[in-house]
């Protein structure tokens, strides 16, 4: 991983760790038409879902804004 990408990857991992404690942070958005949630990390988006029955968080996709919704 290039030197500049490493801090960005760390920010994404830190955000995912924070979602485990609070899966509904202030900047969360629910995607229309499904149960997925989205948070921003710089130019990237993290799509995830929360299973309340098992208390698990599942990351579905991490990508740039332009490609994440494809």
N, C-alpha and C positions, 0 to 999 in steps of 0.2 A: 504494500500500500504506500503510495507516495506520501511524503512528509506533510503536505497540505491537507490531504484527505484524512489523515489519521485523527486530527482533532475533531473534524466533522463527524467521522464515524463514532467517536467517543460521545459526542453530543447526542447522536441518535440513540446510542445504547443507554445513556443517562436518562433520556426521555422515556424510553421503554421501561427502565427500572422504576422511574417515578410513577408511571401508569399502573404498576403493580400495587402501589400503595393507594393511589387515587386514580381510578380509571376514568373519572369524569372531571378533568381539570378545567380551569376557566376558559382555555382556548380550544376546547373540543367542539367539533361540529358533527352532527349526524348526517350521513349521506341519504339523499332522497331515494325512496323506493326500496330500501333494504335496512338491515340492522347494523351495518358497519358504521364505525366512528372514525374520525380523522383528526389528527393533530399535525401541526406544522413544526418542522425543525429546519430553519433556514429555508432553502429552496426545495427541500424534500418534504414529502408527505408520508405519514405512517398510517396505514389503514389497519384497523383492528376491530375485534368484537369481544364482548364480555359475556361469559356464560355465568349467570347469577347462581344457577343451581350448583355448579361445581366450584364456583368462585375462581374461575380461570380466565385469563386474558390471552387471546390468540392473535398474534400479529399475522395479518393476511398478506400485506404487500408494503414494501418501502421503495419509493422511487421519486423521481422529480415530478413536479407539478404537471408538466406537459405529458408525462407517460403513465402516471399512476392510475388514471381513470380508464385506461384502455382495456 
